[in-house]
Each structure stands twice: as C-alpha cells, then as structure tokens.
Amino acid sequence: NLEHRLRKMRLRWFGHVKRRNENNILSRAMELKVEGKRPVGRLKKTWSKIMEKDMRKLNIMEDMTEDRKQWR
C-alpha cells in the first residue's frame, strides 16, 4: 500500500531528525515558525501535524519513532 509506505518513510525520517543534536540544522528547522499568510482556501498543513496524524493512526508515541529497528 502506497499510503503505508509513505507513512513508514516519514516516520523513519522523523526518528532520524529526533536523534540529532538540538543544535543541528534539521532539529532547528523542525521548530521554525514561518511568518506570513497562506492564500485563501489553502489548508494549513504542516510537517508536525502530518507526523501527529501518522503517529495517532499507528498508535505510537513520539519517542518510539527513534527506534531504528521498528521501521525497517
């Protein structure tokens, strides 16, 4: 299933970023707040919201994404 495969790849990347040092550019980019407005009608879909939805769907916690063996 394509949806499952994409979710699996996103969670692996999320775990990779979470294992990084707090000062790493990837970790800092995850916390970045972008100023400005979106065009009318455009939904506010952020990486963190997508990750929350994926983790909720699989019933896992954020710290579980750091386990490399789970996502192979």
Buried (B, 14 or more C-beta within 10 A) or exposed (E): EEEEEEBBEBBBBBBBBBEEEEEEEEBEEBEEEEEEEEEEEEEEEEBEEBBEEBBEEEEBEEEBBBEEEEBE
